Amino acid sequence: MSTTRRGALLAGAGAALSLALAGRAHAGAPDRPTGPVLRVAPDGSGDFTTVQAAVDAVPDRPGTPWTIALAPGVYRETVQIPEAKTGLTLLGGTGDPRDTVIVYDNAAGTPKPDGSGTYGTSGSATVTARPDGFTARRITFANDWLRADHPEITGGTQAVAVKVTGDRSLFDRCRFLGHQDTLYADTRHVSLTARQFFHRCHVEGDVDFVFGRATAVLHGCELRTLDRDVDFRPYGFVFAPSTAAGTGHGFLAHRCRFTTTAPAGAYKLARPWVPSSDPTARPRLVVRDSLLGAGIDAAEPYANMREHHPWQGFFFREYANRGPGAAVTDPAARPQLTAAEAAGHTPAVYLGGWRPAVR
């Protein structure tokens, strides 16, 4: 399946990207940019042929937000969006995110060309978005690095599609494709809070494929666990939050769908991540009002990443979920919010006074 996905990505845009698991429900009229616009097209018909060149041309901390409009196509490159590019929007060229793809294939264990070591997890990201007020609409972000192609790399198989660290970061109807560590929802520093909103997005992967310490709301998203040719269980984990101590909210999955191409019960819903760089982290996750398919292990949906940080010591809660992966057979194995508690775990509460512009 992974090789098929790579072939689909490289084949081009539109119908050629037939592995687009989010489906044509994402299709619609393209968004209209406002303010200054730079246009990118691989065929040379725009202002630039690469996304990075357009990002570099945007002024730092502009008084008016800028937009980079991407023509449909596949952009094989890594993109670094610095903190100073505040208010920047990346806009897909059509109403369908499958038509506009940014993809690369670095992993944490990939050697750097200059011989200075390997990229590490953060450095593997296809796109790194650091500024506050960043927006992406109707774009596919992918990392198509494959374990099978690199048997020599065993300890650095993390391969990030997007790392986002800014406050008020919005991804509207986007797709995130990868395997391990697909979507890194983080902050620029452990002392900072970053509110991030993922609206009607599609995220897929296998190991810890939504992770980090951001205050991140996934609303109306599809989270798809992938089949793997392995002889162990669990195959992987959807979430690995690493919420910093003192941060009031971590990850919230609200009105999402958890789907799979793997056998029933092959995946855990989450495990806590306490990084060595932040041993005081207090991971937090709420999954509510969502459809959990058969791919999730209903009997034991949570697990430990390290035995000295058991999941029961952190804030993992659910509320009003349904589907075979949401069945409660042992209340101690999947703590539930009360109705009163659930009122404090909504997108509006997590996002504070910020109201992202979505439709």
C-alpha positions in Angstrom: 0.0 0.0 0.0 2.8 2.4 0.8 4.4 1.9 -2.5 1.1 2.5 -4.2 0.8 5.8 -2.3 4.2 6.9 -3.5 3.3 6.0 -7.1 0.1 8.0 -6.8 1.8 11.0 -5.4 4.5 11.0 -8.1 1.9 10.4 -10.9 0.6 13.9 -10.6 -2.5 15.7 -9.4 -6.3 15.1 -9.5 -7.5 11.7 -10.3 -4.0 10.2 -10.4 -3.9 10.7 -6.6 -6.4 8.0 -6.2 -5.1 6.9 -2.8 -6.6 10.1 -1.4 -8.5 8.5 1.4 -10.4 11.6 2.5 -12.6 11.3 -0.6 -14.3 13.9 -2.8 -16.2 15.2 0.2 -13.4 17.7 0.4 -14.1 19.1 -3.0 -15.6 22.5 -3.4 -14.9 26.0 -4.8 -11.3 27.2 -4.5 -10.8 29.9 -1.8 -10.2 33.4 -2.9 -7.0 35.0 -1.5 -7.0 38.5 0.0 -4.1 40.9 0.3 -0.8 40.5 -1.6 -0.6 37.2 -3.5 2.4 35.3 -4.8 1.7 32.5 -7.3 3.6 29.2 -7.6 3.4 26.8 -10.5 5.8 24.0 -11.4 5.5 24.8 -15.1 6.9 28.3 -14.7 3.6 30.1 -15.3 3.5 31.7 -11.9 5.9 34.0 -10.0 7.9 31.1 -8.7 8.3 27.4 -9.4 9.0 26.3 -5.8 7.1 26.9 -2.6 10.3 27.7 -0.7 11.2 30.5 -3.2 7.8 32.1 -2.6 8.1 31.8 1.1 11.5 33.5 1.0 10.0 36.4 -1.0 7.3 37.2 1.6 8.3 40.1 3.8 9.0 39.6 7.5 6.2 40.6 9.8 4.1 42.3 7.1 1.4 44.7 8.1 -1.0 42.9 5.7 -1.2 39.1 5.6 0.2 37.6 2.4 -1.0 34.5 0.5 1.0 32.0 -1.5 -1.4 30.4 -4.1 -0.2 27.0 -5.4 -1.2 25.8 -8.8 -2.3 22.2 -8.9 0.7 19.8 -9.0 3.2 17.9 -7.0 5.9 19.9 -5.2 8.8 17.6 -4.2 10.7 19.8 -1.8 11.1 20.6 1.8 9.7 23.9 3.0 10.8 26.0 6.0 8.5 28.8 7.0 10.3 31.1 9.5 8.7 32.6 12.6 8.8 36.1 11.0 6.4 35.2 8.2 3.4 36.0 10.4 -0.1 35.7 9.0 1.0 33.7 5.9 -1.5 31.6 4.0 -0.7 28.6 1.7 -3.6 28.1 -0.6 -4.3 25.0 -2.7 -5.0 25.6 -6.3 -8.5 23.9 -6.4 -11.2 23.0 -4.1 -9.7 19.5 -3.6 -6.6 19.0 -1.5 -5.6 16.0 -3.5 -4.7 18.3 -6.4 -1.9 20.2 -4.7 0.7 18.1 -2.9 3.9 19.1 -1.1 6.0 15.9 -0.5 9.5 14.8 0.5 11.2 11.7 1.9 13.5 12.5 4.8 13.4 10.4 8.0 14.9 11.1 11.4 17.7 8.6 10.6 18.4 10.0 7.1 22.0 11.2 6.9 22.4 14.9 6.0 24.2 15.6 2.8 27.0 17.6 4.5 27.9 14.6 6.7 27.0 16.4 10.0 24.7 13.7 11.2 21.1 12.7 10.7 18.1 14.9 10.4 16.3 13.9 13.6 12.5 13.9 14.0 12.0 17.6 13.6 14.5 17.9 10.8 12.7 15.2 8.8 9.6 17.4 8.3 8.5 18.0 4.7 7.0 21.4 5.8 7.9 23.2 9.0 5.6 26.2 9.9 6.8 28.4 12.7 4.9 31.7 12.4 1.9 32.8 14.4 -1.3 33.2 12.4 -0.3 30.6 9.7 -3.0 29.1 7.5 -3.1 26.3 5.0 -6.2 25.5 3.0 -6.9 22.5 0.7 -3.3 21.1 0.4 -1.9 17.6 0.9 1.3 17.5 3.0 3.1 14.2 2.7 6.3 12.4 3.7 6.7 9.3 1.5 9.8 7.9 3.2 9.3 4.1 3.4 10.8 1.7 5.9 11.0 -1.0 3.3 13.3 1.1 1.1 15.8 1.8 4.0 16.5 -1.4 6.0 19.7 0.2 7.1 17.7 2.7 9.2 16.2 1.0 12.2 16.3 3.6 15.0 15.2 6.7 13.1 12.1 5.8 11.2 10.1 8.9 12.2 9.2 10.8 9.1 7.2 14.0 9.6 4.9 15.5 7.0 4.3 18.8 8.8 5.7 20.3 12.0 3.7 23.3 13.1 4.6 25.4 16.1 2.9 28.8 15.8 -0.1 30.0 17.8 -3.4 30.5 15.8 -2.4 27.9 13.2 -5.2 26.8 10.9 -5.3 23.8 8.6 -8.6 23.8 6.7 -9.5 20.7 4.7 -5.9 19.5 4.3 -4.5 16.0 4.2 -1.4 14.7 6.0 0.1 11.5 4.7 2.9 9.5 6.3 3.6 6.6 8.6 5.4 7.3 11.9 5.0 10.8 13.3 3.0 12.2 10.4 1.6 15.4 12.1 3.8 17.1 14.7 1.6 19.7 16.5 4.0 21.5 18.7 5.1 24.8 20.1 8.2 26.9 19.5 9.3 26.5 23.1 8.1 24.5 26.1 7.1 27.7 27.9 4.7 28.8 25.0 1.2 27.8 24.2 0.2 27.3 20.6 -3.5 27.0 19.6 -3.9 25.0 16.4 -7.1 24.1 14.6 -7.4 21.2 12.1 -10.8 21.5 10.3 -12.1 18.6 8.3 -8.7 17.3 7.6 -7.5 13.8 6.9 -4.5 12.4 8.8 -3.1 8.9 8.4 -0.2 6.9 9.7 0.8 4.1 12.0 3.1 5.0 15.0 2.3 8.2 17.1 1.1 9.9 13.9 -0.5 12.9 15.7 1.9 14.0 18.4 3.4 17.0 20.2 2.6 19.6 22.9 0.3 22.0 21.1 -3.2 22.9 22.2 -4.6 21.3 19.1 -8.2 20.8 18.1 -9.1 18.3 15.4 -12.7 19.0 14.4 -14.5 16.8 11.9 -11.3 15.1 10.8 -10.7 11.5 9.6 -7.8 9.7 11.4 -6.9 6.6 9.5 -4.6 3.8 10.8 -2.7 1.9 8.1 -2.1 -1.8 7.6 1.4 -3.0 8.3 3.3 -6.2 7.4 4.3 -6.9 10.9 3.9 -9.8 13.3 3.2 -7.9 16.5 0.5 -5.8 18.2 -0.3 -3.1 18.6 0.6 -2.0 15.1 0.8 1.6 16.5 -0.9 4.5 18.1 -2.9 7.4 16.8 -2.0 10.1 19.4 1.1 10.7 21.5 0.5 14.0 23.3 3.4 15.7 25.2 1.5 18.6 26.8 3.8 20.8 28.9 3.1 21.1 32.6 1.0 24.2 33.2 -0.7 24.1 29.8 -4.4 23.8 30.4 -5.3 21.9 27.3 -3.6 19.3 25.1 -5.2 17.5 22.1 -9.0 17.5 21.5 -10.5 15.2 18.8 -14.1 16.4 18.3 -16.6 14.9 16.0 -13.9 12.9 14.2 -13.9 9.5 12.5 -11.3 6.9 13.2 -11.0 4.5 10.2 -8.5 1.8 9.3 -7.1 -0.4 6.6 -5.7 -2.7 9.3 -7.3 -5.7 11.1 -9.7 -5.1 13.9 -8.2 -4.0 17.2 -4.7 -3.5 15.7 -4.2 0.0 17.0 -4.2 1.8 20.3 -5.9 5.2 20.6 -3.0 6.8 22.4 0.0 6.7 24.6 1.7 9.5 26.6 4.9 11.0 25.4 7.2 12.5 28.1 10.2 13.6 26.1 13.7 13.5 27.6 13.9 17.3 26.8 10.8 17.9 29.0 10.6 15.3 31.8 7.9 17.3 33.5 5.4 17.0 30.6 1.8 16.2 31.5 0.2 14.7 28.3 -3.5 15.5 27.8 -6.0 14.1 25.3 -9.8 14.2 25.0 -11.6 12.3 22.3 -15.3 13.1 22.2 -18.4 12.8 20.1 -16.4 10.7 17.6 -16.9 7.5 15.6 -14.2 5.0 16.5 -14.1 2.2 14.0 -13.0 -1.4 14.5 -9.3 -0.6 14.1 -9.1 0.7 17.7 -8.5 -1.8 20.5 -11.7 -1.2 22.5 -10.6 -3.3 25.5 -7.3 -1.5 26.0 -7.2 1.6 24.0 -4.2 3.2 25.9 -0.7 2.0 26.5 2.6 3.3 28.0 5.4 4.7 26.0 7.7 4.1 29.0 6.8 2.1 32.0 7.9 4.8 34.4 5.3 7.1 32.8 2.1 5.0 32.9 -0.8 6.4 31.0 -3.1 6.4 34.0 -1.1 9.2 35.5 -2.1 11.6 32.7 -5.3 13.2 31.5 -6.7 10.7 28.9 -10.5 11.1 28.7 -13.4 10.3 26.4 -17.0 11.4 26.0 -20.0 10.3 24.0 -18.0 8.3 21.5 -19.6 5.5 19.4 -18.6 2.6 17.2 -17.0 -0.7 17.8 -13.7 0.9 18.9 -15.5 2.9 21.5 -17.1 0.1 23.4 -16.4 0.3 27.2 -15.8 -3.2 28.6 -13.7 -2.0 31.5 -14.4 1.5 32.8 -10.9 1.7 34.3 -9.4 1.1 30.9 -11.0 4.1 29.3 -11.9 7.0 31.7 -15.0 9.0 30.6 -15.8 12.7 31.2 -19.1 13.6 32.9 -21.5 15.9 31.1 -20.4 18.7 33.4 -16.7 18.0 32.7 -17.3 17.8 29.0 -18.5 21.4 28.9 -14.9 22.4 29.6 -13.6 20.4 26.6 -15.0 22.0 23.5 -13.2 23.6 20.5 -14.3 27.1 21.8 -12.8 26.5 25.2 -9.5 25.1 23.8 -9.1 28.0 21.3 -9.9 30.7 23.8 -10.9 34.0 22.0 -9.6 32.8 18.7 -12.3 32.0 16.1 -10.7 30.5 13.0 -12.2 31.4 9.6 -13.6 28.2 8.2 -16.6 27.3 6.2 
